[in-house]
Amino acid sequence: MKNNIIKLLNLSVLLFVVSITLNAQNVKKKNPLIIEEQGSFAIGGAVITTPGTFDPKNPTSEGQTLHVDHAYAFYQIPKNPQKLPLVFWHGFGQTSRTWGTTPDGREGFQSLFLRKGFSTYVIDQPRRGYGGRSNQSITINAKTDDQYWFTMFRIGIGSEYFPGVQFSKAPETLNQFFRQTTPDVGSIDFNVNTDAVSELFNKIGKGILITHSHSGGQGWTTAIKNPNIKAIVSYEPGSGFLFPQDEVPEPMQSAGGILEAIGVPKEDFMKLTKIPIVIYYGDYIPATPSDNYGTDNWRTRLTMARLFVDAINKYGGNATVVHLPEIGIKGNTHFPFSDLNNIEIAYLMHKWLKEKGF
């Protein structure tokens, strides 16, 4: 009798553990994404024609064309979408993949915001990734530089991770991260890039632009070109900060080089005061000069971003810089949207969008 009671108790405990495990698995399980429409297209660019007449019996370059300098866009539209779509623009050496699955295998912003009901457009800028055809003949050199970027992107220094960094230390995560980098097939041309992204907004209409790093400065310029950009969310912009021509700050020196702002006509700058802008920076950015190029260059960029925001707000704009550690969110790299806490980072952006009426 006693043994039977013990067996029943053990069985009850086992069933309880199984129940808890299944419930935990159900909590983690996500609802299916319902996509009503998806597709891709090229946008912008130019067509080059070689003079002459094409001879199919003796084909040479004469009379032939070459389609170049277009951007690539992959879009997904969920059921009952929010009013304005989100357009995601990658940073230096990256492609649209930067917004997809994170290096450690979780959902990126592309999926997270689809779940929030936003249509998403992820792009490859001209001469990069799926937009990889240019009018230039170049040599792409193989260069061992992984540890340089590991440091520049503030994951750590060389191959040593920062304490508390929001980046998975699993070897496969770093392998995937390095393998999402891709070269340019031509020189980076801000006019070519911003013209192509502006054409995208001509095609899709009003929307919200999300930029990262190198595309940050290009994003301001694109918004000046195209009034269909109704807001900008910028993650760690690194260059291209715009100011009225007679209000450009002095260049800033860091261990990573000199950062210079750009002067534009006042009437162009004023266009940036008509849309809400938020800028996010992660962790490991020193408040005072450092001899580590990978952190110190972001010190000057954060400082310049604050001057940029001050200039916009001085003329009645609505711009904000959010330094994540200052609001208690620590450990983020140069890629906050794909770090381990990217759901928390997405929540901040979603909250901001709601506050601005989007």
BELBELQUI-V579680 format. One record per residue. SS is DSSP state (H for helix, E for strand, C for the rest). OMEGA is omega in whole degrees, -180 to 180 (NA if undefined). NEAR is the number of other C-alpha atoms within 8 Angstrom. Layout:
# BELBELQUI-V579680
ss:SS omega:OMEGA near:NEAR
ss:SS omega:OMEGA near:NEAR
This chain:
# BELBELQUI-V579680
ss:C omega:-180 near:4
ss:H omega:180 near:5
ss:H omega:179 near:6
ss:H omega:179 near:7
ss:H omega:179 near:8
ss:H omega:179 near:8
ss:H omega:179 near:8
ss:H omega:178 near:8
ss:H omega:179 near:8
ss:H omega:179 near:8
ss:H omega:179 near:8
ss:H omega:178 near:8
ss:H omega:180 near:8
ss:H omega:180 near:8
ss:H omega:178 near:8
ss:H omega:180 near:8
ss:H omega:178 near:8
ss:H omega:179 near:8
ss:H omega:179 near:8
ss:H omega:-179 near:8
ss:H omega:-180 near:8
ss:H omega:178 near:8
ss:H omega:179 near:8
ss:H omega:179 near:8
ss:H omega:179 near:8
ss:H omega:178 near:7
ss:H omega:-177 near:7
ss:H omega:-177 near:6
ss:C omega:-178 near:6
ss:C omega:173 near:5
ss:C omega:179 near:4
ss:C omega:173 near:4
ss:C omega:178 near:7
ss:C omega:-178 near:6
ss:E omega:180 near:9
ss:E omega:-177 near:8
ss:E omega:173 near:7
ss:E omega:-179 near:9
ss:E omega:180 near:7
ss:E omega:179 near:8
ss:E omega:171 near:7
ss:E omega:-178 near:9
ss:E omega:179 near:12
ss:C omega:177 near:12
ss:C omega:-176 near:12
ss:E omega:176 near:8
ss:E omega:179 near:8
ss:E omega:180 near:9
ss:E omega:173 near:8
ss:C omega:-179 near:9
ss:C omega:178 near:7
ss:C omega:-179 near:6
ss:C omega:-180 near:7
ss:C omega:179 near:10
ss:C omega:-177 near:7
ss:C omega:178 near:5
ss:C omega:178 near:4
ss:C omega:-172 near:5
ss:C omega:171 near:8
ss:C omega:178 near:7
ss:C omega:-177 near:7
ss:C omega:177 near:10
ss:C omega:-178 near:10
ss:C omega:-178 near:11
ss:E omega:177 near:8
ss:E omega:179 near:7
ss:E omega:-172 near:10
ss:E omega:167 near:11
ss:C omega:175 near:17
ss:C omega:169 near:16
ss:E omega:177 near:18
ss:E omega:178 near:14
ss:E omega:171 near:12
ss:E omega:-175 near:11
ss:E omega:173 near:11
ss:E omega:-179 near:13
ss:E omega:-179 near:13
ss:E omega:175 near:14
ss:C omega:-179 near:8
ss:C omega:-174 near:5
ss:C omega:171 near:9
ss:C omega:-173 near:9
ss:C omega:-176 near:6
ss:C omega:177 near:10
ss:E omega:175 near:12
ss:E omega:177 near:12
ss:E omega:-175 near:12
ss:E omega:-178 near:13
ss:E omega:-175 near:14
ss:C omega:178 near:17
ss:C omega:-176 near:12
ss:C omega:178 near:7
ss:C omega:-176 near:8
ss:C omega:176 near:11
ss:C omega:178 near:15
ss:H omega:180 near:12
ss:H omega:-177 near:8
ss:H omega:-179 near:11
ss:H omega:-177 near:14
ss:C omega:179 near:11
ss:C omega:180 near:11
ss:C omega:-180 near:12
ss:C omega:179 near:10
ss:C omega:168 near:10
ss:C omega:178 near:7
ss:C omega:177 near:7
ss:C omega:175 near:10
ss:C omega:-176 near:13
ss:H omega:179 near:12
ss:H omega:-179 near:11
ss:H omega:-178 near:9
ss:H omega:-179 near:11
ss:H omega:168 near:12
ss:H omega:178 near:14
ss:C omega:176 near:8
ss:C omega:176 near:6
ss:C omega:-180 near:11
ss:C omega:166 near:15
ss:C omega:-177 near:15
ss:E omega:173 near:14
ss:E omega:176 near:12
ss:E omega:-171 near:13
ss:E omega:164 near:14
ss:E omega:-179 near:15
ss:C omega:179 near:16
ss:C omega:178 near:16
ss:C omega:-180 near:16
ss:E omega:174 near:14
ss:H omega:-180 near:11
ss:H omega:173 near:7
ss:H omega:-168 near:14
ss:C omega:169 near:11
ss:C omega:-177 near:12
ss:C omega:179 near:11
ss:C omega:-176 near:8
ss:C omega:171 near:7
ss:C omega:-176 near:6
ss:C omega:172 near:6
ss:C omega:178 near:4
ss:C omega:-177 near:6
ss:C omega:173 near:4
ss:C omega:-176 near:4
ss:C omega:177 near:4
ss:C omega:-176 near:4
ss:C omega:-177 near:6
ss:H omega:-177 near:7
ss:H omega:175 near:9
ss:H omega:-178 near:8
ss:H omega:174 near:8
ss:H omega:180 near:13
ss:H omega:-179 near:13
ss:H omega:-179 near:10
ss:C omega:172 near:11
ss:C omega:169 near:14
ss:C omega:178 near:13
ss:E omega:179 near:12
ss:E omega:-180 near:12
ss:C omega:175 near:8
ss:C omega:178 near:7
ss:E omega:-178 near:6
ss:E omega:173 near:9
ss:C omega:175 near:9
ss:C omega:177 near:5
ss:C omega:-177 near:6
ss:C omega:-180 near:12
ss:C omega:-179 near:11
ss:C omega:-178 near:9
ss:C omega:-179 near:9
ss:C omega:176 near:7
ss:C omega:-178 near:7
ss:H omega:-178 near:6
ss:H omega:178 near:7
ss:H omega:-180 near:12
ss:H omega:176 near:11
ss:H omega:179 near:8
ss:H omega:-179 near:10
ss:H omega:-180 near:9
ss:H omega:-176 near:8
ss:H omega:174 near:7
ss:C omega:177 near:10
ss:C omega:-179 near:9
ss:C omega:-176 near:10
ss:C omega:171 near:8
ss:E omega:177 near:11
ss:C omega:177 near:12
ss:C omega:179 near:10
ss:C omega:177 near:7
ss:C omega:-176 near:7
ss:C omega:-177 near:6
ss:H omega:-180 near:7
ss:H omega:178 near:6
ss:H omega:-177 near:10
ss:H omega:-177 near:14
ss:H omega:176 near:12
ss:H omega:-178 near:10
ss:H omega:-180 near:16
ss:H omega:175 near:13
ss:H omega:177 near:12
ss:H omega:176 near:10
ss:H omega:180 near:10
ss:H omega:172 near:13
ss:H omega:-177 near:9
ss:H omega:-173 near:6
ss:H omega:-179 near:7
ss:C omega:-175 near:7
ss:C omega:180 near:11
ss:E omega:-178 near:14
ss:E omega:-176 near:13
ss:E omega:177 near:14
ss:E omega:-177 near:12
ss:E omega:177 near:16
ss:E omega:170 near:13
ss:C omega:-174 near:14
ss:H omega:179 near:12
ss:H omega:-180 near:13
ss:H omega:179 near:17
ss:H omega:178 near:13
ss:H omega:179 near:12
ss:H omega:178 near:12
ss:H omega:-178 near:11
ss:H omega:179 near:9
ss:H omega:179 near:12
ss:H omega:175 near:13
ss:H omega:-179 near:11
ss:H omega:-170 near:7
ss:C omega:-179 near:10
ss:C omega:177 near:8
ss:C omega:175 near:10
ss:E omega:-172 near:12
ss:E omega:176 near:11
ss:E omega:177 near:10
ss:E omega:169 near:14
ss:E omega:-175 near:13
ss:E omega:177 near:14
ss:E omega:175 near:14
ss:C omega:175 near:12
ss:C omega:-174 near:15
ss:C omega:-177 near:10
ss:C omega:174 near:12
ss:C omega:178 near:10
ss:C omega:-174 near:11
ss:E omega:177 near:13
ss:E omega:171 near:14
ss:E omega:-171 near:11
ss:H omega:-178 near:10
ss:H omega:-179 near:6
ss:H omega:-178 near:7
ss:C omega:179 near:11
ss:C omega:176 near:6
ss:C omega:175 near:6
ss:C omega:-178 near:8
ss:E omega:-179 near:8
ss:E omega:174 near:9
ss:E omega:177 near:14
ss:C omega:179 near:11
ss:C omega:180 near:10
ss:E omega:-177 near:7
ss:E omega:177 near:8
ss:E omega:180 near:11
ss:C omega:175 near:10
ss:C omega:-176 near:14
ss:E omega:176 near:10
ss:E omega:178 near:11
ss:E omega:177 near:10
ss:C omega:-176 near:8
ss:H omega:-178 near:8
ss:H omega:176 near:6
ss:H omega:180 near:9
ss:H omega:-177 near:13
ss:H omega:178 near:10
ss:H omega:179 near:10
ss:H omega:178 near:12
ss:H omega:-176 near:14
ss:H omega:-179 near:8
ss:C omega:176 near:11
ss:E omega:-179 near:12
ss:E omega:173 near:11
ss:E omega:-178 near:11
ss:E omega:180 near:14
ss:E omega:172 near:12
ss:E omega:-179 near:13
ss:C omega:-171 near:16
ss:C omega:175 near:12
ss:C omega:175 near:9
ss:C omega:-176 near:9
ss:C omega:178 near:9
ss:C omega:180 near:5
ss:C omega:-177 near:5
ss:C omega:-179 near:9
ss:C omega:178 near:10
ss:C omega:178 near:6
ss:C omega:-178 near:8
ss:H omega:-174 near:11
ss:H omega:177 near:12
ss:H omega:-172 near:14
ss:H omega:-180 near:16
ss:H omega:177 near:12
ss:H omega:174 near:10
ss:H omega:-179 near:14
ss:H omega:180 near:12
ss:H omega:176 near:12
ss:H omega:178 near:9
ss:H omega:-180 near:8
ss:H omega:178 near:10
ss:H omega:179 near:12
ss:H omega:176 near:9
ss:H omega:178 near:8
ss:H omega:179 near:11
ss:H omega:179 near:11
ss:H omega:-180 near:9
ss:H omega:178 near:9
ss:H omega:-177 near:14
ss:H omega:177 near:11
ss:H omega:-179 near:7
ss:C omega:173 near:8
ss:C omega:-179 near:7
ss:C omega:-176 near:12
ss:E omega:-176 near:11
ss:E omega:-176 near:13
ss:E omega:168 near:8
ss:E omega:176 near:11
ss:E omega:173 near:10
ss:E omega:-168 near:10
ss:H omega:179 near:13
ss:H omega:-179 near:10
ss:H omega:176 near:7
ss:H omega:173 near:7
ss:C omega:179 near:6
ss:C omega:-170 near:8
ss:C omega:173 near:11
ss:C omega:-176 near:12
ss:C omega:178 near:15
ss:C omega:175 near:15
ss:C omega:-179 near:10
ss:C omega:-176 near:10
ss:H omega:-175 near:13
ss:H omega:176 near:11
ss:H omega:176 near:13
ss:C omega:-177 near:13
ss:C omega:-180 near:7
ss:C omega:-175 near:9
ss:H omega:176 near:12
ss:H omega:176 near:8
ss:H omega:178 near:7
ss:H omega:177 near:10
ss:H omega:178 near:12
ss:H omega:178 near:8
ss:H omega:-180 near:8
ss:H omega:-180 near:9
ss:H omega:178 near:8
ss:H omega:179 near:8
ss:H omega:179 near:8
ss:H omega:179 near:9
ss:H omega:179 near:8
ss:H omega:-180 near:7
ss:C omega:175 near:7
ss:C omega:-179 near:5
ss:C omega:NA near:8
